[in-house]
Structure formats: C-alpha cells, structure tokens
Amino acid sequence: NKDISFEDLEALMNDGNFEQMMQEMMNERMKAFKKREVPEVRSIVNSLQSLTKNELEDIKYNLNVDVNTAGTKAKIAAAIAPYVQEFVKGWITSAVEDQTAMYDHFVEKGGISDAINSEDSRLDYLMGIGVLNCGTMGSDKEKLYWYMPDEILEIYKSVKNESFNDIVRNNDEIMRISAGLVHFYGGINYDDLFKKVKAYIDNDEFEFADFMQTML
C-alpha cells in the first residue's frame, strides 16, 4: 500500500504476525523453486523454459524488451533469450565484489552449485534478469541447485581480468559512498545521490545509467 504511513509500517513490523507472514512468503518462494528442474543442458533458453509465464513476463519487463509473448513457454523463452544474453554483456560490469565471488564459485563448479544460500533475497533480482536459476535434480526434490546458464558463464569468464576487477572495486566504492550518504541524509532521491557520489568518483565517463545498474 503506497499510502501506508511510517508509523503504520513500524506497527506492522512490530506485530507478532509480521514475522510469521514473512516466513510464509519465504516458504512459498522455496516451494516454487523446488517445482523447477535443472535442465540437462543449462542454456539460457532451457533455463527460461523452467519459469512460469508470469516470471517470463517479469524478465521481459525488467529488460525493457518488446517481444511477442503469446504462445507456448518454449516460444516465449526462445524470443527472450537473445535479449538476456545481450543485456548481460553490458550489465556484468555493474557487479560488486560479493557478486563476483559467487560468480567465481560458479566458474569453479562448472556453472552449478548446491552451496548457494537460497534464502538470500538478492538472488531474486538475478533470477529476474535471467542471470541465475535454480531447481532440483533427479529424485531428490528437496535439495536445490543454483546454476548460471552456459552462455552467461562464458560471458563472465571472457570479461574476468584485472581491468574488470578494477571496475568491481570501483563499484564497491560507489556502494560504500552511497550507503554513507543515505545514512547521513536519512533519505535522498537517486538523481541527487548520483550527483553527490559523482563528486567523489574520479571518472568523467561515470554516467547515471552506470550508477543505477550498480545500485540495483
């Protein structure tokens, strides 16, 4: 509810039912994950086909792509997949250090791992742009495996060098400065935050779009 007051929100969070509600939402989230199966070939298309039509619509919206999403999931996934791959080529440089540590883990494990914390809600953003997915394998329907589609894994491996590491360290610095400014001001819109962050960054080519990708 966009009209909820801070006082009402605080009361809701202090309500004993709030924790129960959040746990129920997490349980539903995990239940949805366990309905998926890891495809034998972990391509972007096959990864997308394991999602619901609503989830595919979300990815289409998140990537701001105009494709026909009528028809079967297979057709929708095939239409969206090239946009996911193209998007990742530019987006990957917005990563921060804890993300790249996870990506390095996927590289080490051949693109799939059962050691990812599924309760980390930050994973939802990465799923929402097609970068990661999860599912079960074989007869065990309780154990979740997370994977990075093959094409995306190759993109990451191709950009992973010292220059990329410098960009990631810079992104982390942007995040630290942003967190400090938000803490100082209490609240600030993205436009003003970008202007203040840019004053601390020694990079004339640093643009608002780059800033927002890192913030997201």
N, C-alpha and C positions, 0 to 999 in steps of 0.2 A: 504494500500500500504506500504509494508515493507521498500521501498526506500524513503519514504517521509522524508524531512528534518525537523529539529526542526522549522526553520523559516516558512516553508510551513504549518506546523501543527499549529503554532501560528497564522498565517494569516487566516487559515481556522476557527479557534475558534473565531477570532475577526470578521469574516464575519457575517453580519446580518442574512444570510441564515442558519448559523450553528444551532442556537437556534431553528429555525423552523424545520430543519431536525431532530434534537433530539426529538422534540415534536411529529413529525410524527412517528418516531420509537416507542416512548412510546405509542402512540395511537394504533399502530398496535399490540404492545405487549398486551395491555389491551383488544383489540378486540379478540385476540387469547385466552386469559384467559376466556373470557365470553362465548366462544363456548363450554367450558367444563361444565360438570355437576358433582356435588359432588355425588359419588355413595352412595347408601343406606347403603351398608357395606363398610366401609372405609379401606379395606385391601390393602396391597402393590400391589397385582395383579390387583385389581379393579382400584386403582389409576393409575397404569401404562397403563391400557387399555384406559384411557381417553386421553392419549397423542397421538401425530401423530407418524407415523413410523420413521420419521426423528428424533423426540425427543427421541424415544426409542433407536435409533442408537447412539445418543449422550450419553445417560446413559451407554450403553454398552461400548462405548469408554472411558468415564470418569472413569468407574470402572475397565477398562482393563480386561474385561471378554470375553472369546471366546465361544459364543453360537450361534447356528444357528438362524438367524433372518429372515429366509424365512417363508412364510405362513401368516396367519392372525395375526392381532394385539393381539388377545387373546393368541395365541400360543407363540408369542414373549414375551408378558408380563409374561406368566407363566414360560418361560425359564429364564428371567432376575430376577424375584422376589427373588429367594433364594440368589442370589449374592448380591442384595441390602441389604437384612436382615443381611447377614454375614458381609458385608462391614461395616455396621453401628455399629456393636458390637465393632469393633476396632476403628473406626473413631470418635465415640461420645466423646472420651476423648480429642479430639483436640479442643473442644468448648471453647469459651471465654464468658465473663460474660453477654454481651448483648444478645448473643445467648441463654444462659441458662435461662435468664429472659423470653425470648419468649417461650422456651420450657415449663417453669413453667406455663406460661399463658395457653398453650395448655392443660397441665395436669389439671389445674383448670377448664377449659371449656370443659373437656371431649374429647379433641382432635380436636375441630373445633372452629373457631372464625371468626367474621366479623370485628374485630378491628385491623387487621394487615395492615400496610401501604403497599399497593400493588405496589407503585411506588419505593420502596426500591429495587434497582437492585441487592443487595446482596442475595435476595430471589432466584434469577435465579440460583445461584450456588447450593443452597439447593434443588431446583427442579431438577437440572441437575444430582443429585446423588440419586434421589428418596426419599429424606427425607421429603419434603413438596410438597403439590399440592394445587390447588385452583379450584374453579368453582362456578357456580350458583346453586340455589336450587329453586324448584317449578317454578312458573310462572314469578317471578321477574328475568329478565335476565340482570339486571344492577348491582345488589349487589353481590359482590364477597365474598366467604367464603374460608378461608385457613384452611387446615387440615393436621395433621400428621397421616399417616397410623397407624392402630391399633397396628401392631407388633412393629413398631418403637417407638410408645408411650410407650409400655410396656418395651422395652429395656431401654429407658431413665429413666423410673420410677425405674427400677431394679438397675441402677447404681447411682442414685441420693442419695448420702450420704455425710458425712463430708469429707471423703477421696477424693471423686470426686470433691467436692467444692475446696479442696486444689489444685487439678490438674488444675482446671479452673482458679483459681487466679494466678497460675504459668504461664499459657498460656497468661493471660493478661499482666503479667510482661514481657514475651518474646516479645509480640507485642509492648509494650512501648519501650523496649530497641531497637528493630528492627527499629521502627519509628525514634528514636533519631539518630541511626547510619546512616540510609539512609539520614536523614536531614543533618547530619554532612558531609558525603562524597558526597552527591549530587546524586550519583549513585554507586551501588555495586552489584556484582553478588551473587547469592544465596549461593554458596559454601563459599565465603569469609565472607558473612554476618553470616552464620551459625557458622563459627569458632569464629568470634568476639562475637556473642551472647553467645556461649557456655562458653566463658571465664568469663561471668558474672553470669552464672547459676550454682548453687551448686548441680549438678546432673550428676554423671558419666554415668548414663544409658540414658541420653538425646541423641537421635540419629537424623541424618539428616532427616529421614522419618517422625519422630515426628514433627520436626521443619517445614517441608514443609506442613504437614497437617494443622498445626495451621496457617501458613501463607496464605494458600489457603482459 
